[in-house]
Amino acid sequence: MNAEDLPKNVTIFEVGPRDGLQNESEFIPTDKKIEFINKLTDAGCRRIEVTSFVHPKWVPQMKDAKEVFSRINKKEGVVYNALIPNIRGLELAIDAGLKEVVTIMSSSESHNKKNINMSVDESLREIEEINKKAATFGVKVRSYIATSFGCPIEGYIDPEKVADIGAALESYGSYEISLGDTTGMANPMSAYSIPKLVRSKLKKSSLAVHYHRFNGMELANNLASLQAGITIFDGAAGGLGGCPYAPGATGNTATEIMVEMFERMGISTGIDIEKIKDCGSFAKSLCTLCHI
Amino acid sequence: MNAEDLPKNVTIFEVGPRDGLQNESEFIPTDKKIEFINKLTDAGCRRIEVTSFVHPKWVPQMKDAKEVFSRINKKEGVVYNALIPNIRGLELAIDAGLKEVVTIMSSSESHNKKNINMSVDESLREIEEINKKAATFGVKVRSYIATSFGCPIEGYIDPEKVADIGAALESYGSYEISLGDTTGMANPMSAYSIPKLVRSKLKKSSLAVHYHRFNGMELANNLASLQAGITIFDGAAGGLGGCPYAPGATGNTATEIMVEMFERMGISTGIDIEKIKDCGSFAKSLCTLCHI
């Protein structure tokens, strides 16, 4: 943990408006979502996942995706992207004018089947198609690999399998891979070794980590990944997220705490601590799940 | 963070019955305190700070110190000790039959004055006397240095000063020094560098760390200290502690979370995870401050 071995700057990828709010059972007014995203922009966030283009039958909370994206204040140099579950989502995102989308699949067969009703191979083929189509529209693709640190159904996931999926996603064109610890199963040892392994298999795509909360251990996990050379960290203002219908699913790493940890360490995030704390409070005010 | 660079075993020093409960405004029945301590013994804790021999005018919650110590189940190989503020406390502890006591002073002049109404030099002289007297009774002395990672009044504390105090305490006979992050001001960088510096100035005394909660960052701080070579970690079951009359004072690192982190990393604590979680729940049931 010598300062000279650590980066001077890191990037926060803010997922609060999407991963944080998607499971809220009561619809959050579109104006509130827009206000939240504008506050994040104002706090200095430069990469924000603002919504999800998914069928409203599955995620009714995100039914206002197009309106949210069209009405937020878009600041020069800030990337606003959205999760898409499939080609249809990509088409909606392109139609709405997005320049970047985010795909998701799980490294666990059982979890992938349960979550998006596809096998791992089917998901890979879908994301290959998404990349092909996105490229023709000049749209960039970021890709999550969920359950990278363990699966609530299968338990242990071979890190080599996660690395192989990462390499496949890179070969399709995904410019960044984010390793998701979907249900808070990582520990500082795996949070160090797994990103290190996956990164060693990537030629040009960048690698991020996406930890869910486990009583504060998520901060230690982010620290361990920093030491493994990771410089891109997913977080949700207020630590939002989690689903009451998915036992074991907890909220995301709270962006404001992660920012404070890095800034105290002398590592710049480009984010204003007081403003991101305000974003956290605002997010919690929207949310009924945030105490999970 | 390679497994071969980290210890295979660590020791938890449990402070819940003292540091966790001392600020509770409602008196906790002696039987409940005893039940808590017995549960900690049963969970596998091998070092437990069970009470404080302090004038009941200052800490009424600990007025049953002698009774608590006399009635707990004392397991072979487990050390039960108590905080003492001064020579008078030592006399009471010796009278009660303790074989180990714990002293406290702050590295910050202002905080030491406010907390125990002595200058740093006066505290050092007092602890020297305590060590002398304790030695004649065969009683071991452990010593806290509070505000080792920053002071809520003075801010920055020169780590060299902390190291000098540690060396002085060692020279008086304290067999172990514990660096306290009294109000959660540490970060992983200081949690690595300060213990490393202090340890380099100690010839034989062991060194422990004592982090208070800061939204989960305490886990990252404990991890950083582990990487700095520390193997003794103070915690309070349930994350108890904190005082409503001392703004900024938060609870201690929750023992059960720290145990889970280390055990997930393959580092043995000797403590049963399920049983220590039960201790955490029990502690919270005693406590009105535990949500601070």
Boltz contact constraints between the chains, C-beta under 6 A:
constraints:
  - contact:
      token1: [A, 1]
      token2: [B, 192]
      max_distance: 6.0
  - contact:
      token1: [A, 1]
      token2: [B, 224]
      max_distance: 6.0
  - contact:
      token1: [A, 1]
      token2: [B, 227]
      max_distance: 6.0
  - contact:
      token1: [A, 187]
      token2: [B, 264]
      max_distance: 6.0
  - contact:
      token1: [A, 187]
      token2: [B, 265]
      max_distance: 6.0
  - contact:
      token1: [A, 188]
      token2: [B, 223]
      max_distance: 6.0
  - contact:
      token1: [A, 188]
      token2: [B, 265]
      max_distance: 6.0
  - contact:
      token1: [A, 189]
      token2: [B, 265]
      max_distance: 6.0
  - contact:
      token1: [A, 192]
      token2: [B, 1]
      max_distance: 6.0
  - contact:
      token1: [A, 215]
      token2: [B, 257]
      max_distance: 6.0
  - contact:
      token1: [A, 216]
      token2: [B, 216]
      max_distance: 6.0
  - contact:
      token1: [A, 216]
      token2: [B, 219]
      max_distance: 6.0
  - contact:
      token1: [A, 217]
      token2: [B, 219]
      max_distance: 6.0
  - contact:
      token1: [A, 217]
      token2: [B, 261]
      max_distance: 6.0
  - contact:
      token1: [A, 219]
      token2: [B, 216]
      max_distance: 6.0
  - contact:
      token1: [A, 219]
      token2: [B, 217]
      max_distance: 6.0
  - contact:
      token1: [A, 219]
      token2: [B, 219]
      max_distance: 6.0
  - contact:
      token1: [A, 219]
      token2: [B, 220]
      max_distance: 6.0
  - contact:
      token1: [A, 220]
      token2: [B, 219]
      max_distance: 6.0
  - contact:
      token1: [A, 220]
      token2: [B, 220]
      max_distance: 6.0
  - contact:
      token1: [A, 220]
      token2: [B, 223]
      max_distance: 6.0
  - contact:
      token1: [A, 223]
      token2: [B, 188]
      max_distance: 6.0
  - contact:
      token1: [A, 223]
      token2: [B, 220]
      max_distance: 6.0
  - contact:
      token1: [A, 224]
      token2: [B, 1]
      max_distance: 6.0
  - contact:
      token1: [A, 227]
      token2: [B, 1]
      max_distance: 6.0
  - contact:
      token1: [A, 257]
      token2: [B, 215]
      max_distance: 6.0
  - contact:
      token1: [A, 261]
      token2: [B, 217]
      max_distance: 6.0
  - contact:
      token1: [A, 264]
      token2: [B, 187]
      max_distance: 6.0
  - contact:
      token1: [A, 265]
      token2: [B, 187]
      max_distance: 6.0
  - contact:
      token1: [A, 265]
      token2: [B, 188]
      max_distance: 6.0
  - contact:
      token1: [A, 265]
      token2: [B, 189]
      max_distance: 6.0
